[in-house]
Amino acid sequence: MNKNNKKAKIPVVVIFAPTASGKTALTYELFCEKGSQFFLNDKSKISSAQIISADSMQVYKGMDIGTAKPTPEFCKDIPHHLIDLVLPDVQFNVSDFVDLADKKCKELWQKNILPVVVGGTGFYIRNFLFGNPKTPESNELIRNQLKEKLERVGNQAMYAELQTIDLASAEKIHVNDSYRILRALEVFYTTGKKRSDFSVHNEFRDEYEFLFIVLEPPRDVLYERIKKRVDIMFDQGLQDEIQTLKKQGYTIDTPGMKAIGYKEFFMEENIEKIKYSIKHNSCKYAKKQYTYIKDIPGSKIIEYQATQDDIAKVKNEIIKFIENSL
């Protein structure tokens, strides 16, 4: 591993896959000693692997069912990091993710543990691979003015304003993501430059050796899996989870409650309509998840339906990567 060489790069496997595509089962099969295709102890000097979650909503405590968070029992078999970090009323952003993921990758590699970044938040994964673009520090005066305007006119109007001045940024931000809408507007009104004009790195960061795998399930198969998973979430008690969060004082304006699977409960009362909206919004989101990763060079794209053959394809890519990196 050449651990004595300070310039040696840390090998990191990064796996992007949309919601409900079978990421959890994949990690278990490959990286848990109980998995049918576990390989690390036999094939490399690496002792084991651990998962770093690249999911923007699994960071929130108390949001378990709606985010399909791995259970505590599952995490005992294969440790997961960057889940259950903050309460739902805390604004967690991509810079927080990259900083924490960096720290965890270095910590794991020092123990001969392979870091495996897995998730469907393409914005997080892209910035982890390339590094966060440099933007101006926050301007508190302008930020507060924008917050006051948001309270007066609402998300839709602020989003429309962003579309007018910086369409490229707006296209990458959800209309309900008030934090990022305000940040893009703040950058423009502070500097006179669009958020999208600031430098974005187009090369992987030097301190890592990345294997970037993109799982692509057939669209119709993925949509059916999403709809079934939503039904399972309701069977598991999603309504009770929402009621508990509401009793704790969280509202539609709480950062965590803007997630699909949660916000719908604040917008409708009829359960069947809520369930339909979650399925519809989840399918739309699955399509949008590829926006941030579709042009990343060197991606290993694998058509994926979570079969043993599909898992074996991912496994073979990782084995080749490890053999070439050590």
C-alpha positions in Angstrom: 0.0 0.0 0.0 3.0 2.2 0.3 1.6 3.9 3.4 4.9 5.6 4.1 4.7 7.6 0.9 2.8 10.8 1.9 1.9 11.5 -1.7 0.2 8.1 -2.2 -3.4 8.5 -3.2 -6.2 7.0 -1.2 -8.3 4.6 -3.2 -12.0 5.3 -3.0 -14.9 3.4 -4.6 -17.7 5.8 -5.5 -21.1 4.2 -6.5 -23.9 6.4 -7.7 -27.4 4.9 -8.1 -30.9 6.4 -8.1 -33.4 5.8 -5.4 -34.8 2.2 -5.0 -32.2 0.7 -7.4 -30.9 -1.8 -4.9 -27.8 0.0 -3.4 -28.3 -1.5 0.0 -28.5 -5.0 -1.2 -25.4 -4.4 -3.3 -23.3 -3.1 -0.5 -24.3 -6.1 1.7 -23.5 -8.7 -1.0 -20.1 -7.2 -1.8 -18.8 -5.6 1.4 -20.3 -7.6 4.3 -18.6 -10.8 5.3 -22.0 -12.5 5.3 -22.6 -11.4 1.7 -22.6 -14.1 -1.1 -20.0 -12.1 -3.1 -17.8 -10.8 -0.4 -14.2 -10.8 -1.7 -11.9 -8.4 0.1 -10.1 -10.6 2.5 -9.4 -13.1 -0.2 -8.5 -10.8 -3.0 -6.5 -7.9 -1.5 -4.5 -6.6 1.4 -7.4 -4.5 2.4 -9.0 -5.8 5.6 -12.6 -4.7 4.9 -14.8 -1.9 3.5 -17.1 0.6 5.1 -19.8 2.7 3.6 -19.9 6.5 3.5 -23.5 7.6 2.7 -23.9 10.2 -0.1 -27.6 10.8 0.7 -28.6 14.4 1.5 -31.5 13.3 3.7 -30.1 10.3 5.6 -28.0 12.8 7.6 -31.1 13.7 9.5 -32.0 12.0 12.8 -35.5 10.6 13.2 -36.1 10.4 9.4 -35.5 6.7 9.0 -38.4 5.1 7.0 -38.9 7.9 4.4 -35.2 8.0 3.6 -34.8 4.2 3.5 -32.0 4.6 6.0 -30.0 1.4 6.8 -31.2 -0.2 10.1 -28.9 -0.3 13.2 -28.8 -4.1 12.7 -27.6 -3.7 9.1 -25.0 -1.2 10.2 -23.6 -3.7 12.7 -22.9 -6.0 9.8 -21.4 -3.3 7.6 -20.7 0.1 9.2 -22.2 3.2 7.6 -21.0 6.8 8.1 -22.6 10.2 7.5 -26.1 9.1 8.6 -27.9 10.4 11.7 -25.7 13.5 12.0 -28.1 16.4 12.7 -31.6 17.2 13.6 -34.1 18.0 10.8 -34.0 21.7 11.5 -30.3 22.0 10.7 -29.3 23.1 7.2 -26.8 20.5 6.0 -25.1 21.4 2.7 -22.7 19.9 0.2 -19.6 21.6 1.7 -20.5 19.9 5.0 -20.7 16.6 3.2 -17.4 16.9 1.3 -15.5 18.0 4.5 -16.9 15.1 6.5 -16.5 12.5 3.7 -12.8 13.6 3.3 -12.2 13.2 7.0 -13.8 9.7 7.1 -12.0 8.5 4.0 -8.6 9.4 5.5 -9.6 7.9 8.8 -10.7 4.6 7.3 -7.7 4.3 5.0 -5.3 4.6 7.9 -6.9 1.4 9.2 -6.5 -0.4 5.8 -10.3 -0.1 5.3 -11.5 0.7 1.8 -13.8 3.8 1.8 -16.9 3.2 -0.4 -19.0 6.3 -1.1 -22.5 5.2 -2.0 -25.6 7.2 -2.7 -28.0 9.0 -5.1 -27.3 12.6 -4.3 -25.5 13.5 -7.5 -24.6 17.0 -6.4 -22.8 15.6 -3.3 -21.0 13.0 -5.3 -19.9 15.4 -8.0 -18.4 17.8 -5.5 -16.7 15.0 -3.7 -15.0 13.8 -6.9 -14.0 17.3 -8.1 -13.9 19.4 -5.0 -16.2 22.3 -4.0 -16.0 25.3 -6.3 -14.8 28.5 -4.7 -17.5 31.0 -4.1 -17.7 34.3 -2.1 -18.2 34.2 1.7 -21.7 34.8 2.9 -22.9 38.4 2.9 -25.0 38.6 6.0 -26.8 41.8 5.0 -27.9 40.6 1.6 -28.6 37.1 3.0 -31.0 38.6 5.6 -32.7 40.8 3.0 -33.3 37.8 0.8 -34.7 35.8 3.7 -37.1 38.6 4.5 -38.2 38.7 0.8 -38.6 34.9 0.8 -41.0 35.2 3.7 -43.1 37.8 1.8 -43.2 36.3 -1.7 -42.5 32.6 -1.2 -40.3 30.0 -2.9 -41.9 30.1 -6.3 -41.2 33.9 -6.7 -37.6 33.6 -5.5 -37.0 30.7 -7.9 -38.5 32.6 -10.8 -36.1 35.5 -9.9 -33.2 33.1 -10.0 -34.3 31.7 -13.4 -34.2 35.3 -14.7 -30.7 36.1 -13.6 -29.0 32.6 -13.5 -30.9 30.0 -15.4 -28.0 27.5 -15.4 -28.0 27.5 -11.6 -31.8 27.4 -11.4 -31.9 24.3 -13.5 -29.8 22.4 -10.9 -31.9 23.5 -7.9 -35.3 22.3 -6.9 -38.0 24.9 -6.6 -38.5 24.0 -2.9 -34.8 24.2 -2.0 -34.9 27.7 -0.5 -31.4 27.4 1.0 -29.7 26.9 -2.4 -32.0 29.4 -4.2 -31.1 32.1 -1.7 -27.4 31.2 -1.9 -27.3 31.6 -5.7 -29.2 34.9 -5.4 -26.8 36.0 -2.7 -23.8 35.3 -4.8 -25.2 37.3 -7.7 -26.2 40.3 -5.6 -22.9 40.3 -3.7 -20.6 40.0 -6.7 -22.6 40.8 -9.8 -21.6 37.4 -11.2 -23.7 34.3 -11.6 -23.2 31.4 -9.2 -22.7 29.2 -12.3 -19.8 31.5 -13.4 -17.6 30.5 -10.6 -14.9 28.0 -11.3 -15.9 24.3 -11.3 -13.1 21.8 -11.3 -13.1 19.4 -14.2 -10.5 17.0 -12.9 -10.6 14.5 -10.0 -8.9 15.6 -6.8 -5.3 14.7 -6.5 -5.4 13.1 -3.1 -7.7 10.3 -4.2 -7.6 7.4 -6.7 -11.3 7.1 -7.7 -13.3 4.3 -9.2 -16.6 5.9 -10.2 -19.4 3.4 -10.9 -22.8 4.5 -12.2 -25.7 2.0 -11.9 -28.4 2.4 -14.5 -31.5 0.4 -14.0 -34.0 0.3 -16.9 -36.4 3.2 -16.4 -39.6 1.1 -16.3 -38.1 -1.4 -13.8 -36.8 1.5 -11.6 -40.2 3.2 -11.5 -41.9 -0.1 -10.5 -39.3 -0.6 -7.7 -39.9 3.0 -6.5 -43.7 2.5 -6.3 -43.3 -0.8 -4.4 -40.8 0.7 -2.0 -43.3 3.6 -1.2 -45.9 1.0 -0.4 -43.5 -0.8 1.9 -42.6 2.4 3.6 -46.3 3.0 4.5 -46.5 -0.6 5.8 -43.4 0.0 7.9 -45.1 3.0 9.6 -44.2 6.1 7.6 -47.3 7.9 8.8 -46.4 7.4 12.4 -42.9 8.6 11.7 -44.3 11.8 10.2 -46.7 12.3 13.1 -43.8 12.0 15.6 -41.8 14.6 13.6 -44.8 17.0 13.5 -45.2 16.6 17.3 -41.6 17.6 17.7 -42.5 20.9 16.0 -41.1 20.4 12.5 -43.0 22.0 9.6 -42.8 22.2 5.9 -40.2 25.0 6.3 -37.9 22.7 8.2 -34.9 21.7 6.0 -35.4 18.0 6.5 -39.1 18.1 5.9 -38.5 19.3 2.3 -37.5 15.8 1.4 -39.7 13.6 -0.8 -41.7 11.3 1.4 -42.1 14.0 4.1 -43.2 17.3 2.4 -46.2 15.6 0.9 -47.7 15.1 4.3 -47.8 18.8 4.8 -49.4 19.5 1.4 -52.3 16.9 1.5 -54.5 15.2 4.0 -55.8 12.3 2.0 -53.5 9.3 2.5 -54.0 7.9 -1.0 -53.2 11.3 -2.6 -50.1 11.6 -0.4 -49.0 8.1 -1.4 -49.5 8.9 -5.1 -47.6 12.2 -4.8 -44.7 10.5 -3.1 -44.5 7.9 -5.9 -44.9 10.5 -8.6 -42.3 12.9 -7.1 -39.9 10.0 -6.4 -40.0 8.9 -10.1 -39.4 12.4 -11.3 -36.5 12.8 -8.8 -34.9 9.5 -10.0 -34.7 10.9 -13.5 -33.2 14.2 -12.2 -30.6 12.4 -10.1 -28.4 11.8 -13.1 -28.1 15.5 -13.9 -25.0 16.1 -11.9 -23.1 12.9 -12.9 -24.0 12.4 -16.6 -20.8 14.1 -17.9 -18.2 12.9 -15.4 -15.3 11.4 -17.3 -14.1 7.8 -16.7 -17.4 6.6 -15.3 -18.0 2.9 -15.3 -21.7 2.7 -16.4 -23.4 -0.6 -15.6 -26.9 -1.6 -16.6 -28.3 -2.8 -13.3 -31.3 -4.8 -12.1 -29.8 -6.1 -8.9 -29.2 -9.6 -10.2 -26.3 -11.7 -9.0 -24.7 -11.2 -12.4 -25.1 -7.5 -12.1 -23.5 -7.5 -8.7 -20.7 -9.6 -10.1 -20.0 -7.0 -12.7 -19.6 -4.3 -10.0 -17.4 -6.7 -8.0 -15.1 -7.3 -11.0 -14.6 -3.6 -11.6 -13.7 -3.1 -7.9 -11.3 -6.0 -7.9 -9.5 -4.6 -11.0 -9.4 -1.2 -9.4 -7.9 -2.5 -6.1 -5.3 -4.5 -7.9 -4.2 -1.5 -10.0 -4.2 0.9 -7.0 -2.1 -1.0 -4.5 
